[in-house]
Every structure is written in C-alpha cells, then in structure tokens.
Amino acid sequence: MKIGEAGEFDYSGSQALKALKEEGVETILINPNIATIQTSVDIADKIYFLPITPYFVEEVIKKEKPQGILLAFGGQTALNCGVWLFRIRCSRKI
C-alpha cells in the first residue's frame, strides 16, 4: 500500500456514484468500509456495509436485481469477486 491509495479509490468511486445519480441511475453500493466518502448518506441510493465476497455480493444481487454492475474504481478485491461471479454465471443463474 502507498499513502493516498485508498483516498484515490474513494474519490473516484464517489465521483462515479455522483455522475450516475446526475443521470438518474439508481445506485446500490456494497462497501465494507464505513469510513469512506462513498458511504455518506447522499452519495448512493442504497448502501450495504458488507464484505466484498461472492457470497455477500450474490445475496445483494438476488435482493436488488440490478440492471447492471460496476466493479471497483481501484483495488483488486471487487475485480476478483466480479471475475468469480462471471465464471459461475454459466453454471447457475444469480
């Protein structure tokens, strides 16, 4: 880790959420870190404070039935989770 890395990811993610909101897109955020700007009340329409693991992400997908999914704007955890979910998509429907 380098200094400022988490802040850069938080900034880019919060800017993406703001841009989606400006376009009228409902946003649902899964973020385990309560200390980020992304988890502020006005940034996303719904916020889940959960670990970024295939199990928890699948549960949110089943509940919310989103039309699309954006993985992280930095970092490897969400990208790895997305790859895993994509690979199991052929074997079962989420």
Backbone as CSV, one residue per row, in Angstrom:
resi,resn,N_x,N_y,N_z,CA_x,CA_y,CA_z,C_x,C_y,C_z
1,MET,0.829,-1.187,0.000,0.000,0.000,0.000,0.870,1.245,0.000
2,LYS,0.378,2.239,-0.661,1.088,3.506,-0.619,0.159,4.571,-0.050
3,ILE,0.723,5.600,0.494,-0.065,6.666,1.104,-0.942,7.321,0.046
4,GLY,-2.212,7.522,0.372,-3.141,8.166,-0.540,-3.888,7.216,-1.442
5,GLU,-3.472,5.946,-1.485,-4.098,4.991,-2.402,-5.593,4.831,-2.110
6,ALA,-5.935,4.617,-0.864,-7.344,4.423,-0.521,-8.151,5.682,-0.815
7,GLY,-7.556,6.847,-0.553,-8.248,8.102,-0.822,-8.544,8.297,-2.299
8,GLU,-7.611,7.875,-3.146,-7.823,7.997,-4.590,-8.968,7.096,-5.048
9,PHE,-9.028,5.884,-4.506,-10.105,4.971,-4.870,-11.450,5.508,-4.382
10,ASP,-11.458,6.041,-3.173,-12.688,6.576,-2.610,-13.174,7.772,-3.427
11,TYR,-12.254,8.633,-3.832,-12.621,9.798,-4.625,-13.203,9.382,-5.975
12,SER,-12.524,8.476,-6.660,-13.006,8.086,-7.992,-14.336,7.348,-7.890
13,GLY,-14.503,6.523,-6.872,-15.771,5.825,-6.692,-16.910,6.776,-6.364
14,SER,-16.643,7.733,-5.501,-17.700,8.686,-5.148,-18.060,9.571,-6.335
15,GLN,-17.076,9.923,-7.166,-17.366,10.711,-8.368,-18.213,9.911,-9.360
16,ALA,-17.928,8.614,-9.482,-18.737,7.760,-10.359,-20.173,7.686,-9.853
17,LEU,-20.346,7.536,-8.548,-21.700,7.489,-7.981,-22.440,8.803,-8.210
18,LYS,-21.753,9.923,-8.040,-22.378,11.233,-8.278,-22.798,11.371,-9.740
19,ALA,-21.936,10.939,-10.661,-22.255,11.042,-12.092,-23.466,10.178,-12.435
20,LEU,-23.529,8.976,-11.877,-24.684,8.103,-12.125,-25.963,8.727,-11.577
21,LYS,-25.883,9.325,-10.404,-27.051,9.979,-9.809,-27.527,11.137,-10.690
22,GLU,-26.584,11.914,-11.223,-26.938,13.029,-12.114,-27.665,12.540,-13.358
23,GLU,-27.364,11.321,-13.795,-28.016,10.733,-14.968,-29.324,10.030,-14.619
24,GLY,-29.703,10.062,-13.346,-30.952,9.448,-12.925,-30.868,7.949,-12.693
25,VAL,-29.664,7.422,-12.567,-29.472,5.992,-12.348,-29.496,5.720,-10.845
26,GLU,-30.336,4.779,-10.420,-30.355,4.375,-9.012,-29.082,3.590,-8.722
27,THR,-28.417,3.922,-7.636,-27.161,3.264,-7.303,-27.264,2.495,-5.991
28,ILE,-26.644,1.333,-5.980,-26.581,0.474,-4.805,-25.111,0.176,-4.572
29,LEU,-24.610,0.547,-3.417,-23.192,0.410,-3.102,-22.987,-0.699,-2.078
30,ILE,-22.010,-1.557,-2.347,-21.566,-2.534,-1.354,-20.154,-2.126,-0.979
31,ASN,-19.956,-1.800,0.284,-18.652,-1.317,0.733,-18.473,-1.712,2.195
32,PRO,-17.411,-2.426,2.526,-17.198,-2.820,3.910,-16.619,-1.715,4.792
33,ASN,-16.222,-0.607,4.197,-15.541,0.447,4.941,-16.506,1.595,5.228
34,ILE,-16.904,1.730,6.485,-17.853,2.797,6.835,-17.194,4.175,6.859
35,ALA,-15.884,4.219,6.761,-15.158,5.486,6.869,-14.793,6.080,5.514
36,THR,-15.598,5.834,4.489,-15.310,6.409,3.178,-16.377,7.415,2.800
37,ILE,-16.027,8.309,1.900,-16.999,9.287,1.402,-18.114,8.570,0.650
38,GLN,-17.794,7.476,-0.046,-18.798,6.740,-0.814,-19.981,6.311,0.042
39,THR,-19.740,6.063,1.320,-20.819,5.575,2.180,-21.587,6.704,2.865
40,SER,-21.326,7.945,2.490,-22.108,9.066,3.010,-23.539,8.943,2.497
41,VAL,-24.468,9.388,3.292,-25.898,9.192,3.005,-26.325,9.683,1.626
42,ASP,-25.827,10.804,1.161,-26.298,11.387,-0.101,-25.594,10.866,-1.349
43,ILE,-24.589,10.016,-1.214,-23.817,9.595,-2.390,-24.512,8.483,-3.160
44,ALA,-24.870,7.399,-2.506,-25.549,6.270,-3.161,-26.987,6.188,-2.654
45,ASP,-27.863,5.622,-3.470,-29.264,5.476,-3.059,-29.435,4.433,-1.957
46,LYS,-28.692,3.337,-2.066,-28.717,2.284,-1.048,-27.287,1.871,-0.759
47,ILE,-27.006,1.604,0.495,-25.654,1.213,0.891,-25.732,-0.059,1.725
48,TYR,-24.900,-1.028,1.361,-24.750,-2.256,2.132,-23.335,-2.274,2.693
49,PHE,-23.212,-2.343,4.010,-21.915,-2.474,4.661,-21.621,-3.961,4.817
50,LEU,-21.066,-4.548,3.775,-20.800,-5.986,3.740,-19.419,-6.245,3.161
51,PRO,-18.833,-7.396,3.488,-17.571,-7.773,2.845,-17.783,-7.974,1.345
52,ILE,-16.766,-7.670,0.565,-16.834,-7.875,-0.880,-16.388,-9.313,-1.154
53,THR,-17.333,-10.223,-1.011,-17.097,-11.633,-1.299,-18.213,-12.113,-2.213
54,PRO,-17.972,-13.161,-2.990,-19.033,-13.664,-3.871,-20.342,-13.951,-3.131
55,TYR,-20.268,-14.522,-1.932,-21.493,-14.839,-1.204,-22.331,-13.594,-0.943
56,PHE,-21.734,-12.570,-0.336,-22.494,-11.370,0.011,-22.952,-10.599,-1.227
57,VAL,-22.095,-10.522,-2.244,-22.484,-9.815,-3.470,-23.650,-10.538,-4.142
58,GLU,-23.606,-11.873,-4.177,-24.725,-12.633,-4.750,-26.023,-12.365,-3.994
59,GLU,-25.943,-12.294,-2.680,-27.151,-12.034,-1.882,-27.756,-10.668,-2.203
60,VAL,-26.907,-9.671,-2.376,-27.399,-8.335,-2.733,-27.984,-8.355,-4.148
61,ILE,-27.339,-9.049,-5.074,-27.864,-9.155,-6.442,-29.234,-9.818,-6.435
62,LYS,-29.381,-10.895,-5.679,-30.682,-11.573,-5.597,-31.752,-10.647,-5.042
63,LYS,-31.410,-9.862,-4.031,-32.381,-8.967,-3.398,-32.716,-7.767,-4.283
64,GLU,-31.708,-7.136,-4.839,-31.899,-5.871,-5.555,-32.193,-6.024,-7.040
65,LYS,-31.760,-7.140,-7.649,-31.966,-7.390,-9.079,-31.533,-6.190,-9.943
66,PRO,-30.256,-5.829,-9.869,-29.790,-4.647,-10.617,-29.759,-4.899,-12.123
67,GLN,-29.884,-3.827,-12.888,-29.782,-3.925,-14.339,-28.332,-3.981,-14.793
68,GLY,-27.428,-3.503,-13.968,-26.011,-3.517,-14.304,-25.168,-3.494,-13.052
69,ILE,-23.902,-3.835,-13.227,-22.982,-3.871,-12.094,-21.676,-3.199,-12.507
70,LEU,-21.214,-2.282,-11.676,-19.893,-1.680,-11.854,-19.011,-2.257,-10.760
71,LEU,-17.841,-2.734,-11.128,-16.911,-3.267,-10.131,-16.138,-2.098,-9.540
72,ALA,-15.106,-2.201,-8.900,-14.423,-1.112,-8.199,-13.791,-0.111,-9.148
73,PHE,-13.532,1.052,-8.604,-12.743,2.055,-9.308,-11.369,2.099,-8.653
74,GLY,-10.735,0.958,-8.583,-9.428,0.825,-7.967,-9.437,-0.364,-7.026
75,GLY,-8.302,-0.963,-6.861,-8.211,-2.104,-5.960,-8.543,-3.404,-6.660
76,GLN,-8.170,-4.494,-6.054,-8.305,-5.793,-6.688,-9.462,-6.628,-6.137
77,THR,-9.924,-6.334,-4.931,-10.928,-7.174,-4.283,-12.208,-7.285,-5.097
78,ALA,-12.782,-6.166,-5.485,-14.037,-6.196,-6.240,-13.831,-6.795,-7.627
79,LEU,-12.688,-6.529,-8.232,-12.420,-7.108,-9.551,-12.335,-8.630,-9.467
80,ASN,-11.644,-9.150,-8.460,-11.565,-10.602,-8.277,-12.940,-11.206,-8.029
81,CYS,-13.737,-10.542,-7.235,-15.092,-11.016,-6.944,-15.929,-11.034,-8.228
82,GLY,-15.824,-9.989,-9.029,-16.566,-9.926,-10.286,-16.175,-11.026,-11.253
83,VAL,-14.890,-11.317,-11.337,-14.419,-12.402,-12.206,-15.005,-13.731,-11.731
84,TRP,-14.996,-13.959,-10.431,-15.538,-15.204,-9.887,-17.035,-15.314,-10.200
85,LEU,-17.775,-14.219,-10.004,-19.214,-14.234,-10.288,-19.483,-14.475,-11.774
86,PHE,-18.673,-13.887,-12.642,-18.832,-14.100,-14.075,-18.604,-15.565,-14.433
87,ARG,-17.586,-16.167,-13.838,-17.273,-17.566,-14.143,-18.376,-18.521,-13.692
88,ILE,-19.023,-18.229,-12.575,-20.093,-19.144,-12.127,-21.423,-18.855,-12.814
89,ARG,-21.501,-17.746,-13.520,-22.747,-17.349,-14.189,-23.227,-18.437,-15.168
90,CYS,-22.314,-19.098,-15.822,-22.680,-20.137,-16.789,-23.226,-21.391,-16.102
91,SER,-22.804,-21.616,-14.868,-23.229,-22.850,-14.194,-24.529,-22.687,-13.410
92,ARG,-24.864,-21.464,-13.030,-26.122,-21.227,-12.335,-26.526,-19.775,-12.474
93,LYS,-27.799,-19.516,-12.347,-28.292,-18.155,-12.514,-28.331,-17.466,-11.157
94,ILE,-27.759,-16.253,-11.084,-27.822,-15.473,-9.849,-28.937,-14.466,-9.915
